[in-house]
Amino acid sequence: MSAAIVLDATGWFVFPGTPQLDKISTRFRQQRQQHHLGEGRIIMDQILAIRPFVPAKDFDASKRFYQALGFTLTHEDESIAILKLGSFSFILQNFYVKEFAENCMIQLLVRDVDSWWQKTNPGELVQQFSVNAPREPALQSWGMKVGFIFDPSGVLWHVAEVPF
């Protein structure tokens, strides 16, 4: 059995003559419209960013560490600092719980991890900030090339090359 697949005016595939597949396509189209119309759900086109709150054992040292990595400090007060890299940012908090910090991981996706690693040179941060030595980029079992950087609080950053 073969079916023609047609792209409709809303950008969805329809499967004329195959009621089961057309029913699935219709259901997905309705769900997409509900997201855009609101109907008790998040309106996706209103989301601008997701910013994690990252713990800091030594707030001042952590701010300097991230600035040394290339982040720009855009706001700071006694409880938080907003650090930005390009169009991405996170909130460093003057708050520390060892178990949380040492289990916190953040993935930074870059186009070319080897080039980023060479330009940033995270190995220079070890002595300056008394952090664990970074692990250079290598292909991981899950298929991404990743380098690992530890911040002064034990937060582990995965600097990964975009696989697509």
C-alpha positions, 0 to 999 in steps of 0.5 A: 500500500502506498500513500501520497504525502502532501504538504498542506497550507499550514506546513503539515503533512497530510496523507490523502486516502489513508484515514489512519495516517490522516487522523494522526496528522489532524491530531498533531495539527490541532495540538500545534494550533492549541499551543499557538492559541494559548488554550491553557498552555504555554505560547511557545513564540513568547519564550525568549530563553531558559536561564539556569541558576548556577550555585557559587561557593565563592561568589567573587571567584566564580564571577572572575572565573566565568569572566576569564572564560569569556562571559560578560557580567551584565548585572550583579548585586549581593545575591546574583550575577547575570553572565552572558556569552553571545545571546546566551546567559545564566544566573550565578547565585550567591548560594551553595549546597555542596551536593547540588553544586557537585551534581549540577551540569550545564551543556554549552553547545559550540560549532567546533569544540576543538577551535573553542577549546584552543581559543579559550584555553580552559587549562589556564584556569586550573592554577588561577582558580584552584579548579579541577583540571579540565578534560580535553574534547573527546568523542563520547559514547553518546556520539558527541565530542565533548570537553569538560570544565569544572568551575570553582564550586564543582559545577561541571560544564560539558562543552560539546560540538553540535552534532548536526 
